[in-house]
Amino acid sequence: MIRIYIMRHGEAGYSALSDFNRSLTAVGQQQCHLVGRWFKQQNIMIDLALISPYVRAQQTYAIVSEYIRVNKMENCPFLTPDSSAINLVNNINMLQLPDDSNMFLVSHLPLVGYLVNELCPHITPPMFSPADVACISLSSDSQGQLEWFHRPL
């Protein structure tokens, strides 16, 4: 069973030249520190982190990763706000990660909600506020189960 931690980036400001360049606010940075500390308390270690290339997602990962061990990190263009959840699930399945792997994804609305819906079609996906995290266990037949949902503030 693979665990996938799906995180929406922390709160971001709106004063940027483009959506890509939006940065975390002070509150967003605090949210990410809270998530990182919480991950550390839960002894969460990450085998593979896939991060949106957008500035706010990169900043979110940089803060959270201060608190936990991450074996490998990749910037992923298929984690942007307008990406397809179906394509993302197909990409995850093609990775053929070993059982008991932990994957950490940092992305955006609406993709985080669509991804939970794609992995766990039997539930109503949670509403993601900034820096919220969903943990999904994924069986070998790609059936997902929402284990928990964490809201830092």
C-alpha positions in Angstrom: 0.0 0.0 0.0 1.3 3.4 -1.0 0.4 6.5 1.1 -0.1 9.8 -0.8 0.0 13.0 1.1 -1.8 15.7 -1.0 -1.2 19.2 0.2 -2.6 22.5 -1.1 0.0 25.2 -1.0 -0.1 27.7 1.9 -2.0 31.0 1.7 -0.6 33.1 -1.2 -0.9 36.8 -2.0 -2.3 38.3 -5.2 0.2 41.0 -6.0 2.3 39.2 -8.6 2.7 39.7 -12.4 1.2 36.2 -13.0 -0.5 33.4 -11.2 2.8 31.4 -11.5 4.7 34.0 -9.5 2.4 34.4 -6.5 4.2 34.0 -3.2 3.2 32.8 0.2 2.0 35.4 2.7 3.3 35.5 6.2 0.2 33.5 7.2 0.9 31.0 4.4 4.4 30.5 5.7 3.1 30.0 9.2 0.6 27.4 7.9 3.5 25.5 6.2 5.6 25.5 9.4 2.6 24.1 11.3 2.2 21.3 8.7 5.9 20.5 8.8 5.9 20.3 12.6 2.8 18.1 12.5 4.4 15.8 9.9 7.4 15.5 12.1 5.3 14.7 15.2 3.6 11.9 13.1 7.0 10.6 12.0 6.1 11.0 8.4 9.0 10.4 6.0 8.7 10.9 2.3 10.2 8.6 -0.4 9.1 10.9 -3.3 7.9 14.5 -3.4 6.3 15.8 -6.5 5.9 19.6 -6.5 4.1 22.1 -8.7 6.6 24.4 -10.4 4.5 27.5 -9.2 6.4 29.7 -6.7 3.9 29.3 -3.9 4.0 25.5 -4.1 7.8 25.5 -4.2 7.9 27.8 -1.1 5.4 25.4 0.6 7.6 22.4 -0.1 10.8 24.3 1.0 9.2 25.0 4.4 7.6 21.7 5.1 10.7 19.8 4.0 12.7 21.5 6.8 10.9 19.2 9.2 10.9 15.8 7.5 13.2 13.5 5.5 12.5 13.5 1.8 14.5 10.9 -0.2 13.7 12.4 -3.7 12.0 15.6 -4.9 10.9 16.4 -8.5 9.3 19.5 -9.9 6.2 18.3 -11.9 4.5 20.4 -14.6 1.4 18.1 -14.3 0.6 19.5 -10.8 -0.5 23.0 -11.9 -4.0 24.3 -11.2 -5.3 23.4 -14.7 -3.8 19.9 -14.8 -5.9 16.8 -15.3 -6.4 14.6 -12.3 -6.9 11.5 -14.5 -3.5 12.1 -16.2 -1.9 12.7 -12.8 -3.3 9.4 -11.5 -2.0 7.6 -14.6 1.5 9.2 -14.0 1.4 8.1 -10.4 0.5 4.5 -11.5 3.3 4.5 -14.0 5.9 5.2 -11.3 5.4 1.7 -10.0 6.5 2.7 -6.5 7.2 -0.1 -4.0 4.6 -1.0 -1.4 4.9 1.1 1.8 6.1 4.1 -0.2 5.1 7.6 0.9 4.5 10.2 -1.7 4.0 13.9 -1.0 2.3 16.1 -3.6 2.1 19.9 -3.3 -0.4 21.4 -5.7 -3.4 23.8 -6.1 -7.1 24.1 -6.3 -9.0 22.7 -8.1 -6.6 19.9 -8.8 -6.1 18.7 -5.2 -9.9 18.1 -4.8 -10.2 16.5 -8.2 -7.3 14.2 -7.4 -8.9 13.0 -4.1 -12.1 12.4 -6.1 -10.2 10.4 -8.7 -8.4 8.3 -6.1 -11.4 7.9 -3.8 -14.5 8.0 -6.0 -16.7 6.6 -3.2 -16.4 9.7 -1.1 -17.1 13.4 -1.4 -13.7 15.0 -1.5 -12.9 17.4 1.3 -12.8 21.2 0.7 -9.1 22.2 0.7 -8.2 25.5 2.4 -4.6 26.7 2.1 -2.1 24.2 3.5 -4.7 21.5 4.1 -3.4 17.9 3.7 -5.2 14.7 2.8 -3.6 11.3 3.3 -4.8 8.6 1.0 -3.7 5.0 1.1 -3.6 3.5 -2.3 -3.8 -0.3 -2.8 -2.1 -2.2 -5.5 -5.2 -2.1 -7.6 -5.3 1.7 -7.3 -8.2 1.8 -4.9 -7.8 4.8 -2.7 -9.0 5.2 0.9 -9.0 8.6 2.6 -7.2 8.0 5.9 -7.3 11.5 7.4 -7.6 15.2 6.5 -5.4 17.7 8.4 -6.1 21.5 8.6 -3.2 23.4 10.3 -5.2 26.4 11.5 
